[in-house]
Amino acid sequence: MAIETMEGECYNPEEECTTSSSKFSFDEKQLRIGKKLVVSLSAKIGQGSYGTVLHWGSYEDKVVIVKRLPQSHFKLIDKEIEKLIASNQDQNIVRYHGVERDKDFIYLAQERCDCNLDDLIQIHSSGSSQFELVSNDIYCSTSTVTLYKEDRLERLRNILGDVKLCKENNGRPSSLLLKLMRDIVSGLVHLHDLGVIHGDLKPQNILITKQKSTLCAKLSDMGINKCLLENMTSSGCNATGWKAPEQLLYGRQTSAMDLFSLGCVLFFCITGGRHPFGDHDERDRNIKRNRKQDLFLIQDFPEAFHLISHLLEPDHKKRPKAIEVLNHPLFWDAEKRLSFLHDTSDRVGENSYLLKALERTAHTALGTKLKGKVVLTWDNMVDDKIIRHMSSYLERNYKFSSVRDLLRLIRNMLTHYGQLDQDIQILIGSLYDGFEDYFTSRFPMLLMEVYKVVCTYYGEEKYCRKYFMGIYSGEMDTRF
């Protein structure tokens, strides 16, 4: 993995290190700390907040990244270090191999990664993104300290391969980006299950590794800020814009603050580097005043808008828990989304309360613009040959102003997909991804409107359990 040192030289540890049971050497400028850790002083990767410096090194002859923390700034006690190492047992948490100290510094040895989330978004945004990147953050990366230089990004492109972070047809997150976002949430679920608050969740602390044919996101630096001495400030690089209002105003430390930071991170991913609270210099001020500057950018993506709006609640008690976020429709695959609509359709009876509640959403769920006018009947958006075929095949007529009947059409097509004419299968695409794209592109609000109705009134029913896992577990009272 080629990286750029602090001095600007190209450095590849894979080429220059030698490893054996008795020897590990990057170069002659080494510092041995304790029995297990060797730090390569000339292989400085970058620097972070509060005097933190990153080096290449080895721990028990494994190539690692060494995070050097000044003892004068940190009060890292053994209990906190134990928490870092205890959090290792999860694929979405950066592995900490061990810790060593000398009289001036604390050295944390962590697994090597290819880049961080900020790197990855920069790679994508510098190519083609539907949003203009407006961040002017001071850049302190885990892989380099060069300020967004194209040559550095090009090297990372070569390492990571062909990275597609958004769909070409609608600009929504690709399956890869959704997977990485899900990784982040899964890591947070693991930490909170252990009673660990991350406290500094931001793109620079989310590391990316290449694993076979995909990428994996891993959380790092959890709890580091908690160990700062009381007189230290948040003046380090990239420190603004990721903390919850209760952190900024009162210094309050709860797991809910991680969820606020998560909302900012998810927005950052989806918009190609934008921030919900505006430009770098104004973010903290806007967070304190609850001024969401750029949330309109995801209004046409209802799953993201719904989730992120709840994550950015100024009242920390109203934010969902990490396990609830993991089960939100934003992270459902095409099969689960269609299955939910199918199962809901099966539950809608004549003159039922569910029917009435669903039909009240018609203006939003069915409302689409056609030639500049809002149309509230769905037959204008579905190809005629589909309607004719399904009406004839099942010998029934559909009411085109009814949400229930649109759900029935989707259910019937899903159930009888194998019996559909070939030209109709080609029209709607593959089962399940093409099928789901066909209807989502025409009725983008449908899924979330149905979800909100079912979640509010019927979430505890047996058929709903697989869709609302974590929300109705007795101890969780947040319904969002």
LINZI-V72226 format. One record per run of one state. SS is the DSSP state (2 for helix, 1 for strand, 0 for the rest). FROM is the first residue (numbers start at 1). LEN is the number of residues. If there is no record, write none. Layout:
# LINZI-V72226
ss->SS from->FROM len->LEN
ss->SS from->FROM len->LEN
This chain:
# LINZI-V72226
ss->0 from->1 len->1
ss->1 from->2 len->3
ss->0 from->5 len->5
ss->1 from->10 len->3
ss->2 from->13 len->4
ss->0 from->17 len->1
ss->1 from->18 len->2
ss->0 from->20 len->4
ss->1 from->24 len->2
ss->0 from->26 len->4
ss->1 from->30 len->4
ss->0 from->34 len->3
ss->1 from->37 len->11
ss->0 from->48 len->1
ss->2 from->49 len->3
ss->0 from->52 len->1
ss->1 from->53 len->7
ss->0 from->60 len->2
ss->1 from->62 len->9
ss->0 from->71 len->3
ss->1 from->74 len->1
ss->0 from->75 len->3
ss->2 from->78 len->9
ss->0 from->87 len->6
ss->1 from->93 len->1
ss->0 from->94 len->2
ss->1 from->96 len->6
ss->0 from->102 len->3
ss->1 from->105 len->6
ss->0 from->111 len->4
ss->1 from->115 len->2
ss->2 from->117 len->9
ss->0 from->126 len->24
ss->2 from->150 len->11
ss->0 from->161 len->5
ss->1 from->166 len->1
ss->0 from->167 len->6
ss->1 from->173 len->1
ss->0 from->174 len->1
ss->2 from->175 len->19
ss->0 from->194 len->9
ss->2 from->203 len->3
ss->1 from->206 len->6
ss->0 from->212 len->2
ss->1 from->214 len->6
ss->0 from->220 len->5
ss->2 from->225 len->3
ss->1 from->228 len->1
ss->0 from->229 len->16
ss->2 from->245 len->6
ss->0 from->251 len->4
ss->2 from->255 len->16
ss->0 from->271 len->9
ss->2 from->280 len->10
ss->0 from->290 len->5
ss->2 from->295 len->4
ss->0 from->299 len->3
ss->2 from->302 len->10
ss->0 from->312 len->4
ss->2 from->316 len->3
ss->0 from->319 len->3
ss->2 from->322 len->5
ss->0 from->327 len->2
ss->2 from->329 len->3
ss->0 from->332 len->2
ss->2 from->334 len->14
ss->0 from->348 len->5
ss->2 from->353 len->7
ss->0 from->360 len->2
ss->2 from->362 len->4
ss->0 from->366 len->2
ss->1 from->368 len->3
ss->0 from->371 len->2
ss->1 from->373 len->3
ss->0 from->376 len->2
ss->2 from->378 len->3
ss->0 from->381 len->3
ss->2 from->384 len->11
ss->0 from->395 len->8
ss->2 from->403 len->13
ss->0 from->416 len->1
ss->2 from->417 len->3
ss->0 from->420 len->2
ss->2 from->422 len->7
ss->0 from->429 len->4
ss->2 from->433 len->10
ss->0 from->443 len->3
ss->2 from->446 len->12
ss->0 from->458 len->4
ss->2 from->462 len->3
ss->0 from->465 len->16
